[in-house]
Amino acid sequence: MVPILLVLLLAVVLFSVGFAVKILWWIALAVLVLWLLGFVARGTTAGGGRGRWYRW
């Protein structure tokens, strides 16, 4: 009985990890899209004269 419970527990844990990794991939994709939109929207006019896309 214990080995069956351990296998079921392992299956649940692996399923949860796979689901979490999938969610993290979607979050990473959304952040990348937002970053690219910010990069394009900022253009070359930010920061005065020449303008830079970074804030250093």
PDB file of N, CA, C and O in Angstrom, chain B, residues numbered from 101:
ATOM      1  N   MET B 101       0.814  -1.196   0.000  1.00  0.00           N
ATOM      2  CA  MET B 101       0.000   0.000   0.000  1.00  0.00           C
ATOM      3  C   MET B 101       0.858   1.261   0.000  1.00  0.00           C
ATOM      4  O   MET B 101       0.544   2.223  -0.700  1.00  0.00           O
ATOM      5  N   VAL B 102       1.936   1.263   0.776  1.00  0.00           N
ATOM      6  CA  VAL B 102       2.809   2.431   0.858  1.00  0.00           C
ATOM      7  C   VAL B 102       3.479   2.733  -0.483  1.00  0.00           C
ATOM      8  O   VAL B 102       3.528   3.902  -0.867  1.00  0.00           O
ATOM      9  N   PRO B 103       4.003   1.732  -1.224  1.00  0.00           N
ATOM     10  CA  PRO B 103       4.609   2.054  -2.529  1.00  0.00           C
ATOM     11  C   PRO B 103       3.617   2.693  -3.510  1.00  0.00           C
ATOM     12  O   PRO B 103       3.989   3.563  -4.297  1.00  0.00           O
ATOM     13  N   ILE B 104       2.360   2.256  -3.458  1.00  0.00           N
ATOM     14  CA  ILE B 104       1.359   2.847  -4.355  1.00  0.00           C
ATOM     15  C   ILE B 104       1.115   4.306  -3.984  1.00  0.00           C
ATOM     16  O   ILE B 104       0.991   5.160  -4.863  1.00  0.00           O
ATOM     17  N   LEU B 105       1.048   4.592  -2.697  1.00  0.00           N
ATOM     18  CA  LEU B 105       0.864   5.967  -2.254  1.00  0.00           C
ATOM     19  C   LEU B 105       2.064   6.836  -2.630  1.00  0.00           C
ATOM     20  O   LEU B 105       1.901   7.992  -3.019  1.00  0.00           O
ATOM     21  N   LEU B 106       3.259   6.280  -2.512  1.00  0.00           N
ATOM     22  CA  LEU B 106       4.457   7.036  -2.889  1.00  0.00           C
ATOM     23  C   LEU B 106       4.475   7.331  -4.385  1.00  0.00           C
ATOM     24  O   LEU B 106       4.850   8.428  -4.797  1.00  0.00           O
ATOM     25  N   VAL B 107       4.075   6.365  -5.192  1.00  0.00           N
ATOM     26  CA  VAL B 107       4.029   6.586  -6.642  1.00  0.00           C
ATOM     27  C   VAL B 107       2.983   7.635  -6.986  1.00  0.00           C
ATOM     28  O   VAL B 107       3.229   8.498  -7.828  1.00  0.00           O
ATOM     29  N   LEU B 108       1.830   7.573  -6.352  1.00  0.00           N
ATOM     30  CA  LEU B 108       0.798   8.586  -6.587  1.00  0.00           C
ATOM     31  C   LEU B 108       1.252   9.971  -6.139  1.00  0.00           C
ATOM     32  O   LEU B 108       0.991  10.964  -6.818  1.00  0.00           O
ATOM     33  N   LEU B 109       1.923  10.036  -5.007  1.00  0.00           N
ATOM     34  CA  LEU B 109       2.452  11.307  -4.527  1.00  0.00           C
ATOM     35  C   LEU B 109       3.496  11.854  -5.498  1.00  0.00           C
ATOM     36  O   LEU B 109       3.505  13.049  -5.793  1.00  0.00           O
ATOM     37  N   LEU B 110       4.366  10.991  -5.988  1.00  0.00           N
ATOM     38  CA  LEU B 110       5.365  11.409  -6.959  1.00  0.00           C
ATOM     39  C   LEU B 110       4.702  11.917  -8.241  1.00  0.00           C
ATOM     40  O   LEU B 110       5.147  12.911  -8.816  1.00  0.00           O
ATOM     41  N   ALA B 111       3.654  11.250  -8.686  1.00  0.00           N
ATOM     42  CA  ALA B 111       2.935  11.682  -9.886  1.00  0.00           C
ATOM     43  C   ALA B 111       2.312  13.061  -9.681  1.00  0.00           C
ATOM     44  O   ALA B 111       2.369  13.911 -10.569  1.00  0.00           O
ATOM     45  N   VAL B 112       1.718  13.279  -8.510  1.00  0.00           N
ATOM     46  CA  VAL B 112       1.114  14.583  -8.220  1.00  0.00           C
ATOM     47  C   VAL B 112       2.168  15.675  -8.173  1.00  0.00           C
ATOM     48  O   VAL B 112       1.959  16.766  -8.703  1.00  0.00           O
ATOM     49  N   VAL B 113       3.303  15.387  -7.540  1.00  0.00           N
ATOM     50  CA  VAL B 113       4.383  16.376  -7.451  1.00  0.00           C
ATOM     51  C   VAL B 113       4.925  16.706  -8.841  1.00  0.00           C
ATOM     52  O   VAL B 113       5.118  17.878  -9.164  1.00  0.00           O
ATOM     53  N   LEU B 114       5.168  15.702  -9.653  1.00  0.00           N
ATOM     54  CA  LEU B 114       5.692  15.957 -10.993  1.00  0.00           C
ATOM     55  C   LEU B 114       4.689  16.716 -11.855  1.00  0.00           C
ATOM     56  O   LEU B 114       5.074  17.589 -12.633  1.00  0.00           O
ATOM     57  N   PHE B 115       3.409  16.390 -11.719  1.00  0.00           N
ATOM     58  CA  PHE B 115       2.379  17.125 -12.451  1.00  0.00           C
ATOM     59  C   PHE B 115       2.362  18.589 -12.023  1.00  0.00           C
ATOM     60  O   PHE B 115       2.249  19.484 -12.861  1.00  0.00           O
ATOM     61  N   SER B 116       2.475  18.832 -10.716  1.00  0.00           N
ATOM     62  CA  SER B 116       2.469  20.204 -10.203  1.00  0.00           C
ATOM     63  C   SER B 116       3.671  20.987 -10.703  1.00  0.00           C
ATOM     64  O   SER B 116       3.550  22.151 -11.083  1.00  0.00           O
ATOM     65  N   VAL B 117       4.825  20.344 -10.700  1.00  0.00           N
ATOM     66  CA  VAL B 117       6.036  21.017 -11.187  1.00  0.00           C
ATOM     67  C   VAL B 117       5.906  21.339 -12.672  1.00  0.00           C
ATOM     68  O   VAL B 117       6.288  22.425 -13.107  1.00  0.00           O
ATOM     69  N   GLY B 118       5.378  20.417 -13.437  1.00  0.00           N
ATOM     70  CA  GLY B 118       5.181  20.677 -14.868  1.00  0.00           C
ATOM     71  C   GLY B 118       4.221  21.817 -15.104  1.00  0.00           C
ATOM     72  O   GLY B 118       4.447  22.644 -15.988  1.00  0.00           O
ATOM     73  N   PHE B 119       3.146  21.876 -14.326  1.00  0.00           N
ATOM     74  CA  PHE B 119       2.183  22.960 -14.459  1.00  0.00           C
ATOM     75  C   PHE B 119       2.824  24.286 -14.080  1.00  0.00           C
ATOM     76  O   PHE B 119       2.602  25.290 -14.758  1.00  0.00           O
ATOM     77  N   ALA B 120       3.622  24.313 -13.001  1.00  0.00           N
ATOM     78  CA  ALA B 120       4.274  25.542 -12.565  1.00  0.00           C
ATOM     79  C   ALA B 120       5.273  26.018 -13.611  1.00  0.00           C
ATOM     80  O   ALA B 120       5.370  27.218 -13.869  1.00  0.00           O
ATOM     81  N   VAL B 121       6.014  25.097 -14.215  1.00  0.00           N
ATOM     82  CA  VAL B 121       6.987  25.478 -15.233  1.00  0.00           C
ATOM     83  C   VAL B 121       6.267  26.064 -16.453  1.00  0.00           C
ATOM     84  O   VAL B 121       6.742  27.027 -17.055  1.00  0.00           O
ATOM     85  N   LYS B 122       5.124  25.480 -16.813  1.00  0.00           N
ATOM     86  CA  LYS B 122       4.362  26.012 -17.939  1.00  0.00           C
ATOM     87  C   LYS B 122       3.880  27.429 -17.644  1.00  0.00           C
ATOM     88  O   LYS B 122       3.952  28.304 -18.507  1.00  0.00           O
ATOM     89  N   ILE B 123       3.394  27.654 -16.438  1.00  0.00           N
ATOM     90  CA  ILE B 123       2.948  28.992 -16.039  1.00  0.00           C
ATOM     91  C   ILE B 123       4.118  29.973 -16.078  1.00  0.00           C
ATOM     92  O   ILE B 123       3.965  31.103 -16.540  1.00  0.00           O
ATOM     93  N   LEU B 124       5.288  29.544 -15.595  1.00  0.00           N
ATOM     94  CA  LEU B 124       6.460  30.424 -15.608  1.00  0.00           C
ATOM     95  C   LEU B 124       6.877  30.776 -17.028  1.00  0.00           C
ATOM     96  O   LEU B 124       7.321  31.897 -17.277  1.00  0.00           O
ATOM     97  N   TRP B 125       6.744  29.839 -17.968  1.00  0.00           N
ATOM     98  CA  TRP B 125       7.056  30.140 -19.367  1.00  0.00           C
ATOM     99  C   TRP B 125       6.113  31.216 -19.902  1.00  0.00           C
ATOM    100  O   TRP B 125       6.555  32.123 -20.608  1.00  0.00           O
ATOM    101  N   TRP B 126       4.825  31.131 -19.579  1.00  0.00           N
ATOM    102  CA  TRP B 126       3.868  32.134 -20.044  1.00  0.00           C
ATOM    103  C   TRP B 126       4.167  33.495 -19.419  1.00  0.00           C
ATOM    104  O   TRP B 126       4.058  34.522 -20.089  1.00  0.00           O
ATOM    105  N   ILE B 127       4.544  33.508 -18.141  1.00  0.00           N
ATOM    106  CA  ILE B 127       4.892  34.766 -17.482  1.00  0.00           C
ATOM    107  C   ILE B 127       6.136  35.372 -18.113  1.00  0.00           C
ATOM    108  O   ILE B 127       6.195  36.580 -18.345  1.00  0.00           O
ATOM    109  N   ALA B 128       7.132  34.532 -18.393  1.00  0.00           N
ATOM    110  CA  ALA B 128       8.350  35.025 -19.036  1.00  0.00           C
ATOM    111  C   ALA B 128       8.048  35.594 -20.424  1.00  0.00           C
ATOM    112  O   ALA B 128       8.615  36.615 -20.812  1.00  0.00           O
ATOM    113  N   LEU B 129       7.178  34.954 -21.153  1.00  0.00           N
ATOM    114  CA  LEU B 129       6.802  35.450 -22.475  1.00  0.00           C
ATOM    115  C   LEU B 129       6.091  36.799 -22.365  1.00  0.00           C
ATOM    116  O   LEU B 129       6.351  37.698 -23.165  1.00  0.00           O
ATOM    117  N   ALA B 130       5.203  36.949 -21.394  1.00  0.00           N
ATOM    118  CA  ALA B 130       4.496  38.213 -21.201  1.00  0.00           C
ATOM    119  C   ALA B 130       5.470  39.329 -20.828  1.00  0.00           C
ATOM    120  O   ALA B 130       5.348  40.449 -21.324  1.00  0.00           O
ATOM    121  N   VAL B 131       6.429  39.031 -19.963  1.00  0.00           N
ATOM    122  CA  VAL B 131       7.426  40.041 -19.574  1.00  0.00           C
ATOM    123  C   VAL B 131       8.278  40.440 -20.770  1.00  0.00           C
ATOM    124  O   VAL B 131       8.599  41.617 -20.938  1.00  0.00           O
ATOM    125  N   LEU B 132       8.644  39.476 -21.597  1.00  0.00           N
ATOM    126  CA  LEU B 132       9.427  39.779 -22.793  1.00  0.00           C
ATOM    127  C   LEU B 132       8.656  40.692 -23.735  1.00  0.00           C
ATOM    128  O   LEU B 132       9.218  41.644 -24.277  1.00  0.00           O
ATOM    129  N   VAL B 133       7.373  40.409 -23.934  1.00  0.00           N
ATOM    130  CA  VAL B 133       6.557  41.250 -24.814  1.00  0.00           C
ATOM    131  C   VAL B 133       6.445  42.659 -24.249  1.00  0.00           C
ATOM    132  O   VAL B 133       6.568  43.633 -24.993  1.00  0.00           O
ATOM    133  N   LEU B 134       6.214  42.783 -22.942  1.00  0.00           N
ATOM    134  CA  LEU B 134       6.129  44.108 -22.327  1.00  0.00           C
ATOM    135  C   LEU B 134       7.446  44.858 -22.448  1.00  0.00           C
ATOM    136  O   LEU B 134       7.450  46.063 -22.699  1.00  0.00           O
ATOM    137  N   TRP B 135       8.560  44.165 -22.273  1.00  0.00           N
ATOM    138  CA  TRP B 135       9.862  44.809 -22.397  1.00  0.00           C
ATOM    139  C   TRP B 135      10.081  45.307 -23.819  1.00  0.00           C
ATOM    140  O   TRP B 135      10.553  46.425 -24.025  1.00  0.00           O
ATOM    141  N   LEU B 136       9.737  44.478 -24.799  1.00  0.00           N
ATOM    142  CA  LEU B 136       9.893  44.892 -26.196  1.00  0.00           C
ATOM    143  C   LEU B 136       8.983  46.067 -26.533  1.00  0.00           C
ATOM    144  O   LEU B 136       9.392  46.978 -27.253  1.00  0.00           O
ATOM    145  N   LEU B 137       7.764  46.058 -26.026  1.00  0.00           N
ATOM    146  CA  LEU B 137       6.868  47.194 -26.256  1.00  0.00           C
ATOM    147  C   LEU B 137       7.431  48.470 -25.635  1.00  0.00           C
ATOM    148  O   LEU B 137       7.377  49.537 -26.245  1.00  0.00           O
ATOM    149  N   GLY B 138       7.965  48.359 -24.434  1.00  0.00           N
ATOM    150  CA  GLY B 138       8.591  49.518 -23.797  1.00  0.00           C
ATOM    151  C   GLY B 138       9.801  49.994 -24.563  1.00  0.00           C
ATOM    152  O   GLY B 138      10.040  51.198 -24.661  1.00  0.00           O
ATOM    153  N   PHE B 139      10.559  49.079 -25.101  1.00  0.00           N
ATOM    154  CA  PHE B 139      11.742  49.437 -25.899  1.00  0.00           C
ATOM    155  C   PHE B 139      11.332  50.200 -27.147  1.00  0.00           C
ATOM    156  O   PHE B 139      11.958  51.201 -27.496  1.00  0.00           O
ATOM    157  N   VAL B 140      10.286  49.736 -27.822  1.00  0.00           N
ATOM    158  CA  VAL B 140       9.825  50.389 -29.048  1.00  0.00           C
ATOM    159  C   VAL B 140       9.128  51.702 -28.733  1.00  0.00           C
ATOM    160  O   VAL B 140       9.352  52.697 -29.422  1.00  0.00           O
ATOM    161  N   ALA B 141       8.280  51.723 -27.700  1.00  0.00           N
ATOM    162  CA  ALA B 141       7.498  52.914 -27.379  1.00  0.00           C
ATOM    163  C   ALA B 141       8.376  54.056 -26.891  1.00  0.00           C
ATOM    164  O   ALA B 141       8.066  55.223 -27.132  1.00  0.00           O
ATOM    165  N   ARG B 142       9.462  53.733 -26.213  1.00  0.00           N
ATOM    166  CA  ARG B 142      10.324  54.786 -25.690  1.00  0.00           C
ATOM    167  C   ARG B 142      11.040  55.510 -26.820  1.00  0.00           C
ATOM    168  O   ARG B 142      11.267  56.718 -26.747  1.00  0.00           O
ATOM    169  N   GLY B 143      11.392  54.775 -27.856  1.00  0.00           N
ATOM    170  CA  GLY B 143      12.026  55.401 -29.015  1.00  0.00           C
ATOM    171  C   GLY B 143      13.372  56.011 -28.701  1.00  0.00           C
ATOM    172  O   GLY B 143      14.078  55.571 -27.794  1.00  0.00           O
ATOM    173  N   THR B 144      13.713  57.025 -29.458  1.00  0.00           N
ATOM    174  CA  THR B 144      15.005  57.699 -29.271  1.00  0.00           C
ATOM    175  C   THR B 144      14.836  59.087 -28.700  1.00  0.00           C
ATOM    176  O   THR B 144      15.819  59.824 -28.614  1.00  0.00           O
ATOM    177  N   THR B 145      13.627  59.485 -28.301  1.00  0.00           N
ATOM    178  CA  THR B 145      13.409  60.837 -27.796  1.00  0.00           C
ATOM    179  C   THR B 145      13.523  60.917 -26.286  1.00  0.00           C
ATOM    180  O   THR B 145      13.563  62.020 -25.742  1.00  0.00           O
ATOM    181  N   ALA B 146      13.575  59.801 -25.593  1.00  0.00           N
ATOM    182  CA  ALA B 146      13.662  59.838 -24.135  1.00  0.00           C
ATOM    183  C   ALA B 146      15.045  60.289 -23.699  1.00  0.00           C
ATOM    184  O   ALA B 146      16.051  59.894 -24.289  1.00  0.00           O
ATOM    185  N   GLY B 147      15.090  61.108 -22.676  1.00  0.00           N
ATOM    186  CA  GLY B 147      16.363  61.499 -22.105  1.00  0.00           C
ATOM    187  C   GLY B 147      16.989  62.726 -22.751  1.00  0.00           C
ATOM    188  O   GLY B 147      18.167  62.998 -22.516  1.00  0.00           O
ATOM    189  N   GLY B 148      16.263  63.456 -23.533  1.00  0.00           N
ATOM    190  CA  GLY B 148      16.813  64.688 -24.077  1.00  0.00           C
ATOM    191  C   GLY B 148      17.385  64.527 -25.464  1.00  0.00           C
ATOM    192  O   GLY B 148      16.769  63.918 -26.338  1.00  0.00           O
ATOM    193  N   GLY B 149      18.592  65.089 -25.663  1.00  0.00           N
ATOM    194  CA  GLY B 149      19.232  65.180 -26.973  1.00  0.00           C
ATOM    195  C   GLY B 149      19.245  63.918 -27.796  1.00  0.00           C
ATOM    196  O   GLY B 149      18.371  63.701 -28.636  1.00  0.00           O
ATOM    197  N   ARG B 150      20.232  63.090 -27.556  1.00  0.00           N
ATOM    198  CA  ARG B 150      20.342  61.855 -28.336  1.00  0.00           C
ATOM    199  C   ARG B 150      19.305  60.837 -27.907  1.00  0.00           C
ATOM    200  O   ARG B 150      18.737  60.141 -28.749  1.00  0.00           O
ATOM    201  N   GLY B 151      19.054  60.740 -26.642  1.00  0.00           N
ATOM    202  CA  GLY B 151      18.078  59.778 -26.132  1.00  0.00           C
ATOM    203  C   GLY B 151      18.668  58.389 -26.051  1.00  0.00           C
ATOM    204  O   GLY B 151      19.428  57.966 -26.922  1.00  0.00           O
ATOM    205  N   ARG B 152      18.312  57.693 -25.005  1.00  0.00           N
ATOM    206  CA  ARG B 152      18.797  56.331 -24.799  1.00  0.00           C
ATOM    207  C   ARG B 152      17.636  55.464 -24.372  1.00  0.00           C
ATOM    208  O   ARG B 152      16.693  55.942 -23.741  1.00  0.00           O
ATOM    209  N   TRP B 153      17.702  54.187 -24.716  1.00  0.00           N
ATOM    210  CA  TRP B 153      16.640  53.278 -24.330  1.00  0.00           C
ATOM    211  C   TRP B 153      16.858  52.688 -22.954  1.00  0.00           C
ATOM    212  O   TRP B 153      15.976  52.010 -22.427  1.00  0.00           O
ATOM    213  N   TYR B 154      18.025  52.932 -22.355  1.00  0.00           N
ATOM    214  CA  TYR B 154      18.305  52.421 -21.026  1.00  0.00           C
ATOM    215  C   TYR B 154      18.390  53.575 -20.060  1.00  0.00           C
ATOM    216  O   TYR B 154      18.529  54.724 -20.479  1.00  0.00           O
ATOM    217  N   ARG B 155      18.309  53.292 -18.762  1.00  0.00           N
ATOM    218  CA  ARG B 155      18.356  54.344 -17.739  1.00  0.00           C
ATOM    219  C   ARG B 155      19.584  54.149 -16.853  1.00  0.00           C
ATOM    220  O   ARG B 155      19.487  53.604 -15.753  1.00  0.00           O
ATOM    221  N   TRP B 156      20.699  54.583 -17.325  1.00  0.00           N
ATOM    222  CA  TRP B 156      21.930  54.494 -16.535  1.00  0.00           C
ATOM    223  C   TRP B 156      22.340  55.869 -16.071  1.00  0.00           C
ATOM    224  O   TRP B 156      23.355  56.013 -15.389  1.00  0.00           O
TER     225      TRP B 156
END
